[in-house]
Each structure stands twice: as structure tokens, then as C-alpha cells.
Amino acid sequence: MPTDLELLTEMGFSENRSRRALATTKYKGAQVAMDWLFAHADDPDIDDPFEEAPGQKLSDEPAAEGDNKTETAEAKSVQCDECGKKLRTQNDIMMHASRTGHSGFSESTEEIKPLTEEEKKEQLAKIQERLKQKKAERIEQEKKELVQKEKLRRKQGKELVAVKEQHEMNEMKREAERKKREKLEEKKAKERVREQIARDKADRAAKFAKTAVPPPSIPAAASKPTEVQKKEYTQTKLQIRLTDGSTLTNSFEAKEPLAAVRVYIEVNRKDSKAPFSLMTPFPRKVFTDEDMTKPLHQLGLVPSAVLTLTKPQL
């Protein structure tokens, strides 16, 4: 029967690698050493020169007995007490025990016949077949792991896409709600301006009604038929030049205060929201805060006039 070293070298492993594998696996057999060689085939020191440490060879022959002791029959093999299998070396015993779980062994004087060439070939074929089977099992396991990894990758990809779509949907909802709030606030602001203009008009009308004094009657004989009566205008048309060159045109009551014109400009201008003052270019006159309460006809803005926006006066 070939030794473990011979089996490994016959399978194509170098003697140096085979010795290293057997020593590293504590001489538990060719199969254990072969598994170690496959697992450590890429180690950088696998081919470094290797020498077995003294006393580690489990197959060493026992020391000879002294001449003064009684000679006994020489044990030529070891027999398993449970199955009767004959074993040659300590390595064979350990391998048999690990495979079968048997633990009872005894020495035997029967010599194990060496394997014939056919038996060697058969045993080698069995080992090679087992190697192929292990390789096939490893390849199959790697395929399963690849399939599992691909499934996991696809699942994670789908989850990522779903999270991204949900995030985009939430952003769209928030943007729609923001625009809705802005439109509502703008509508409320315009409504407040319109209400303020209406209140100002009502207040001015009530104030004017209280302060109006009827003109004194003039005797017919005292009137001069040749005198031309001055026409009174109830409305005025104003053209307002904005800072970007565009214009606003609108009609106002002649008795409305200049503040009403200012409110109209603030509501309808689109050039800017910056503060401004009002002025007439010809003749040039910049209106002050005190002028805001004066009626348009008193400021000389009737029956028509041109107003220009300018920077506020400090």
C-alpha cells in the first residue's frame, strides 16, 4: 500500500508541497493533506524548502527493545477491533478513526500485503473521482452564491428606485402646496389693498360731504354776461412712467387724494418693488408725504397729467 506521501506525489503534487501539507495537518492522512493543499495553493511560501521537525513523523518505527527483555512476536499491522480492517501506519489508523468513528485498535502479527498495480490505480481513481466531486460541489456552491447575490442586487435596486420615486413624489407635493399657499397669500393681499382703497374713498367722500359749503347766490342784475365761467372737471387721466420705461394709465376722481394714485401704482407695477416718490417733469415738482392727503385737482393734476417714479427724497 503506498504511503500518504506517495499518494500525493502520484496525484501531481510536488514532494515539497506534500511533505508540508502532511506535517501541517499533523499527518492525519492524504485526504486531509490534499484538502489543505487545495485551500493553500496560492500561499506565497507554499514552495519554500520544507523540512519535517524531528519527532513529528507519526509513521516512525518504535525504538528497539533491550536485549535483556523477553522477545515477543513482532507486530506487523494494526487491526480495528470493531470492523477487523488491517491498517499499516499511524496515519492510516487516524484516518480510519476519523472516517468511521471507531476507537478500538490492537496490534496484529499479520502483514498487510502491498497493493498491486491494479489496486493502486483503483485507489488513485477513487481519490481523483472524489476530487472531481468536491470540485463540482464547489462550483455548484459558487453558482448558487452568485445567483443569490444577483437576486439581492436586483432587490436592492428595486428598493432604491422605489425610495427615489417616493422622494420625488413628496417633493412635488410640497412644491404644489407651496405654490398654492403663495397664490392664496397674494389673493388675500390684493383683497386687503382693494378694501383699503374702498375705505379711503368712503372716508374722503364723507369728509368732503361734511366740509362742502354751497356757493352764495348772486343777484341777476349784478352778473356780468360777458364773463366766461371756468369749467370744473370731476375726473382726471394720469399717465405714470415706471422705472423700467413702461407706463401705467388710469382715470381717477379729481377729488381723490394723491395717496390713492400711490396705492394704485404699488398694486399694478411690475418693474420693481422698491420705494419711490412721485414727481411731475414739466414743471418739475417732487411730491412730499404732506401732498399725499391733498386732492388731485388741488395739486394741478386735473384734467390730465404725467407722473414719474423717482427715488424717495431723504
Protein Blocks (a to p, Z undefined) as FASTA:
>chain_A
ZZfklmmmmnopafklmmmmmmmnoonajklmmmmmmmmmmgmklmgccdddehkamkbc
cddddfkbccddddfbdcdfklopacfblmlmmmmmmmnopabdcddfbdcddddfklmm
mmmmmmmmmmmmmmmmmmmmmmmmmmmmmmmmmmmmmmmmmmmmmmmmmmmmmmmmmmmm
mmmmmmmmmmmmmmmmmmmmmmmmmmmmmmpccdddddfklpcfkbccddddfbdcdddd
dfkopacdddddfkbcfklmmmmmmmmpckbccdcddddfbdcddddfklmmpcfklnop
afbdcdddddddZZ
